Amino acid sequence: MYQELLDKKTKLAVIGLGYVGLPIALEFARKLSVIGFDINAKRVEMMKNGIDPSNELESADFVGCDIQFTANVDDLKEVTFFIVAVPTPVDDHRVPDLTPLVKATETLSKVLKQGDYVVYESTVYPGCTEEDCIPILEKNTGLKFVTDFKVGYSPERINPGDKEHTLTKITKVVSGCDAESLDVIAKVYEIVVKAGVHRASTIKVAEAAKIIENTQRDLNIALMNELSKIFEKMGINTYDVLEAAGTKWNFLPFRPGLVGGHCIGVDPYYLTHKALSVGYTPEVILSGRHINDSMGEWVAKNVVQRLIKAGKSVQDCKVLVLGATFKENVSDIRNSKVVDVINELKSYSIHVDVADAYAESEEVKHEYGFELVDSIGNDYDAIVVAVNHKPYLAYTENDFKGMLKDGKGLVADLKGVFRGKINDLTYWSL
């Protein structure tokens, strides 16, 4: 398998070409013959023209790659090594939604043959690969797991918008269903991952390792958010406290903020779901999730309180929210907690304008029901800097004055980036 891939006598396929799948496919395509498969034909056409629908990669990243983009399942018949990298979201009740993973597995089962390898990269709870995915492959193909086909799990570690910690520079955790598959899978990933691989003892260990990476971050940020709420009541700036505490060598540099996106704000629910299914009720993890999920509403209420203290009639107020994506310098709006801030402000009959330097207004409208403004006005009562997009970091106090009514008002700086730079205006941060 390994040598045939290197000699391009067989092909590798990546199923699901989002912000995770496409970089993997292109990286392998510099060394192997690759087929990139996605069910969205419109996205496939964009990639054929060297355009990344996720706006993460440049057209130059497509150059020199031996890759065929397709939405046709039949094109996968000549593949022997499959990588599945589809989304694993939660539903409205915060229960894992395995629909994309199940459908990708069903699609894969149409072309899976004896001797093939399947590696899942989608974030799942421990046991999902063996308990939910493999039975589908066996049932639909009549093939026997381990004997007829091999399966492994290698969690994705791509960080959207991060140009430093890219696929090739991050140690890749790999696992297989037996010693042979572990060795082959490790060797295949070593073709592109310069940082090397870590061979996990089992598939479940690899699944668990991924799920706790983001759970750990979620809990640390939740602690910072709770501290922010406490210090707010004490009249202490959280960032001043963290700056002082950070002078100790072993103090962890986490910061408060809105925790959204499709990783940190989602992955812990996969772990708690599995924990409940085996008879354990997680307390710390769910507590952290509750704190982080409530931050948008808390931020909005603080803005409203400050408007009232300033003598404003809330229903006549106009607020500008800068940023709608789930994090800075990306166009991805999925599970953005800025929306919670916006909806809470609107519940007070406040007029809210939302601007974003990277997001698409049409996509925001489709996902959340409101549009982005084309231009920023000059009559706002408050400005909420929700996402630290690079263009916003260049703003000065005079720039904010130009946006505020009569050059006066509130600047709510959620990440504290303008701390010490706002002197005349009312300033508040987490």
WOJO-V849780 format. One record per residue. N is the residue number from 1. SS is DSSP state (H for helix, E for strand, - for the rest). PHI is phi in radians with two decimals (NA if undefined). PSI is psi as a letter, one per 30 degrees, with the letter a starting at -180 (NA if undefined). Layout:
n: <N	N>
ss: <SS	SS>
phi: <PHI	PHI>
psi: <PSI	PSI>
This chain:
n: <1	2	3	4	5	6	7	8	9	10	11	12	13	14	15	16	17	18	19	20	21	22	23	24	25	26	27	28	29	30	31	32	33	34	35	36	37	38	39	40	41	42	43	44	45	46	47	48	49	50	51	52	53	54	55	56	57	58	59	60	61	62	63	64	65	66	67	68	69	70	71	72	73	74	75	76	77	78	79	80	81	82	83	84	85	86	87	88	89	90	91	92	93	94	95	96	97	98	99	100	101	102	103	104	105	106	107	108	109	110	111	112	113	114	115	116	117	118	119	120	121	122	123	124	125	126	127	128	129	130	131	132	133	134	135	136	137	138	139	140	141	142	143	144	145	146	147	148	149	150	151	152	153	154	155	156	157	158	159	160	161	162	163	164	165	166	167	168	169	170	171	172	173	174	175	176	177	178	179	180	181	182	183	184	185	186	187	188	189	190	191	192	193	194	195	196	197	198	199	200	201	202	203	204	205	206	207	208	209	210	211	212	213	214	215	216	217	218	219	220	221	222	223	224	225	226	227	228	229	230	231	232	233	234	235	236	237	238	239	240	241	242	243	244	245	246	247	248	249	250	251	252	253	254	255	256	257	258	259	260	261	262	263	264	265	266	267	268	269	270	271	272	273	274	275	276	277	278	279	280	281	282	283	284	285	286	287	288	289	290	291	292	293	294	295	296	297	298	299	300	301	302	303	304	305	306	307	308	309	310	311	312	313	314	315	316	317	318	319	320	321	322	323	324	325	326	327	328	329	330	331	332	333	334	335	336	337	338	339	340	341	342	343	344	345	346	347	348	349	350	351	352	353	354	355	356	357	358	359	360	361	362	363	364	365	366	367	368	369	370	371	372	373	374	375	376	377	378	379	380	381	382	383	384	385	386	387	388	389	390	391	392	393	394	395	396	397	398	399	400	401	402	403	404	405	406	407	408	409	410	411	412	413	414	415	416	417	418	419	420	421	422	423	424	425	426	427	428	429	430>
ss: <-	H	H	H	H	H	-	-	-	-	E	E	E	E	E	-	-	-	-	-	H	H	H	H	H	H	H	H	-	-	-	-	-	E	E	E	E	-	-	-	H	H	H	H	H	H	H	H	-	-	-	-	-	-	-	-	-	-	H	H	H	H	-	-	-	-	E	E	E	E	-	-	H	H	H	H	H	H	E	E	E	E	E	E	-	-	-	-	-	E	-	-	-	-	-	E	-	-	H	H	H	H	H	H	H	H	H	H	H	-	-	-	-	-	-	-	E	E	E	E	-	-	-	-	-	-	-	H	H	H	H	H	H	H	H	H	H	H	H	H	H	-	-	-	E	-	-	-	E	E	E	E	E	-	-	-	-	-	-	-	-	-	-	-	-	-	H	H	H	-	-	E	E	E	E	E	-	-	H	H	H	H	H	H	H	H	H	H	H	H	-	-	-	-	-	-	E	E	E	-	-	-	H	H	H	H	H	H	H	H	H	H	H	H	H	H	H	H	H	H	H	H	H	H	H	H	H	H	H	H	H	H	H	H	-	-	-	H	H	H	H	H	H	H	H	-	-	-	-	-	-	-	-	-	-	-	-	-	-	-	-	-	-	H	H	H	H	H	H	H	H	H	H	H	H	H	H	-	-	-	-	-	-	H	H	H	H	H	H	H	H	H	H	-	H	H	H	H	H	H	H	H	H	H	H	H	H	H	H	-	-	-	-	H	H	H	-	E	E	E	E	E	-	-	-	-	-	-	-	-	-	-	-	-	-	-	-	H	H	H	H	H	H	H	H	H	-	-	-	-	E	E	E	E	E	-	-	-	-	-	H	H	H	H	H	H	H	H	-	-	-	-	-	-	-	-	-	-	-	E	-	E	E	E	E	-	-	-	-	H	H	H	H	-	-	-	H	H	H	H	H	H	H	E	H	H	H	-	-	E	E	E	E	-	-	-	-	-	-	-	-	-	-	-	-	E	E	E	E	->
phi: <NA	-1.04	-1.20	-1.17	-1.16	-1.08	-1.43	1.05	-1.48	-2.43	-2.15	-1.88	-2.19	-2.01	-1.78	1.76	-1.99	-1.53	-1.16	-1.66	-1.15	-1.11	-1.02	-1.13	-1.06	-1.19	-1.15	-1.15	-1.21	-1.41	-2.13	-2.17	-1.60	-2.18	-2.04	-1.75	-1.99	-2.57	-1.32	-1.54	-1.10	-1.14	-1.14	-1.05	-1.11	-1.08	-1.21	-1.07	-1.70	1.27	-2.04	-1.53	-1.04	-1.52	1.04	-1.70	-1.95	-1.62	-1.07	-1.11	-1.20	-1.56	-1.23	1.34	-1.82	-1.55	-2.47	-2.02	-1.61	-2.69	-2.06	-1.72	-1.05	-1.04	-1.18	-1.53	-1.14	-1.58	-1.61	-2.13	-2.24	-1.89	-2.08	-1.81	-2.37	-1.81	-1.14	-2.28	-1.49	-2.04	-1.51	-1.11	-1.75	1.08	-1.83	-0.89	-1.89	-1.55	-0.93	-1.07	-1.20	-1.12	-1.16	-1.12	-1.17	-1.14	-1.10	-1.07	-1.15	-1.28	-2.14	-1.17	-2.37	-1.08	1.62	-1.32	-2.02	-2.26	-2.12	-1.62	-2.01	-1.09	-1.23	-2.46	-1.42	-0.99	1.84	-1.09	-1.02	-1.43	-1.65	-1.93	-1.57	-1.06	-1.02	-1.16	-1.10	-1.17	-1.12	-1.37	-1.91	1.38	-1.50	-1.81	-1.01	1.37	-1.23	-1.76	-2.56	-1.94	-2.32	-2.43	-2.40	-2.43	-1.09	-1.23	-2.32	-1.32	-1.91	-0.94	1.45	-1.63	-1.55	-1.63	-1.59	-1.62	-0.86	-1.26	-1.77	-1.93	-0.95	-1.74	-1.39	-2.26	-2.65	-2.50	-1.43	-2.75	-1.09	-1.12	-1.16	-1.05	-1.15	-1.15	-1.08	-1.06	-1.11	-1.12	-1.22	-1.13	-1.07	-2.02	-1.58	-1.19	-1.27	1.64	-2.15	-1.96	-1.53	-1.27	-1.21	-2.53	-1.09	-1.09	-1.10	-1.14	-1.09	-1.17	-1.05	-1.13	-1.17	-1.49	-1.01	-1.39	-1.14	-1.07	-1.10	-1.05	-1.19	-1.15	-1.22	-1.06	-1.06	-1.10	-1.17	-1.18	-1.08	-1.07	-1.15	-1.18	-1.16	-1.04	-1.22	-1.60	1.28	-1.95	-1.37	-1.03	-1.20	-1.12	-1.13	-1.16	-1.12	-1.21	-1.14	-1.18	-1.29	-1.47	-1.04	-1.88	-1.39	-1.40	-1.46	-1.55	-2.30	-1.26	2.83	-1.44	-1.91	-2.17	1.43	-1.85	-2.17	-1.08	-1.43	-2.11	-0.94	-1.01	-1.21	-1.19	-1.22	-1.19	-1.07	-1.20	-1.05	-1.12	-1.19	-1.79	1.62	-2.10	-1.69	-1.25	-1.85	-1.11	-1.10	-1.19	-1.11	-1.09	-1.07	-1.08	-1.07	-1.20	-1.21	-1.63	-1.17	-1.06	-1.11	-1.13	-1.08	-1.06	-1.13	-1.16	-1.11	-1.07	-1.04	-1.26	-1.15	-1.13	-1.09	-1.44	1.44	-1.47	-1.51	-0.96	-1.16	-1.73	-1.44	-2.22	-2.13	-1.81	-1.88	-1.68	1.87	-2.29	-1.34	-1.36	-2.72	-1.27	1.05	-2.32	-1.74	-1.30	-1.84	-1.08	0.93	-1.34	-1.43	-1.08	-1.05	-1.11	-1.11	-1.08	-1.13	-1.18	-1.07	-1.16	-1.15	-1.65	1.15	-1.40	-1.41	-2.08	-1.77	-2.14	-2.13	-2.63	-1.35	-2.20	-1.28	-1.67	-1.05	-1.10	-1.18	-1.10	-1.06	-1.16	-1.42	-2.18	1.54	-2.35	-1.83	-1.54	-1.38	-1.30	-2.43	-1.51	-1.42	-2.34	-2.30	-1.50	-1.60	-2.69	-2.18	-1.88	-1.49	-1.57	-2.28	-1.48	-1.09	-0.89	-1.05	-1.30	-1.15	-1.47	-1.13	-1.93	-1.06	-1.12	-1.09	-1.14	-1.03	-1.20	-1.60	-1.56	-1.10	1.03	1.21	-2.30	2.63	-1.87	-2.00	-1.71	-1.88	-1.11	-1.74	1.21	-1.32	-1.81	-1.04	1.48	-1.89	-1.92	-2.00	-1.60	-1.49	-1.27	-2.16	-2.55	-2.41	-1.10>
psi: <e	e	e	e	e	e	f	h	f	l	l	k	k	k	j	j	h	a	f	e	e	e	e	e	e	e	e	e	f	f	f	l	k	k	k	j	k	k	f	j	e	e	e	e	e	e	e	f	g	g	k	j	f	f	g	e	l	l	e	f	f	f	k	g	k	i	k	k	k	l	g	j	e	f	f	f	f	g	k	f	j	k	k	k	i	l	l	i	a	l	a	f	g	h	k	k	j	g	e	e	e	e	e	e	e	e	e	e	f	f	f	k	l	k	f	l	k	k	k	k	f	k	k	l	l	k	f	e	e	f	f	e	e	e	e	e	e	e	e	f	f	g	l	k	k	e	e	e	l	k	k	l	k	j	k	k	g	k	j	k	f	j	f	e	i	l	e	f	f	k	k	k	k	l	l	l	f	l	e	e	e	e	e	e	e	e	e	e	e	f	e	f	j	f	f	l	l	k	j	l	e	l	e	e	e	e	e	e	e	e	f	f	e	f	e	e	e	e	e	e	e	e	e	e	e	e	e	e	e	e	f	e	f	f	g	k	k	e	e	e	e	e	e	e	e	f	f	k	e	g	k	k	h	l	l	l	a	k	j	b	a	g	d	e	f	e	e	f	f	e	e	e	e	e	e	e	f	g	g	k	j	k	e	e	e	e	e	e	e	e	e	e	f	f	e	e	e	e	e	e	e	e	e	e	e	e	e	e	f	g	g	k	j	e	f	g	l	k	k	k	k	j	k	f	l	f	l	k	g	l	f	k	g	k	h	k	f	e	e	e	e	e	e	e	e	f	f	g	g	k	k	k	k	k	k	k	f	e	l	k	e	e	e	e	e	e	e	f	g	l	l	k	k	e	k	k	a	g	h	l	f	l	k	j	j	e	k	h	k	e	e	f	f	f	k	l	e	e	e	e	e	f	f	k	k	g	g	l	a	k	j	j	j	e	g	g	f	g	k	f	f	j	e	e	l	k	k	k	l	NA>
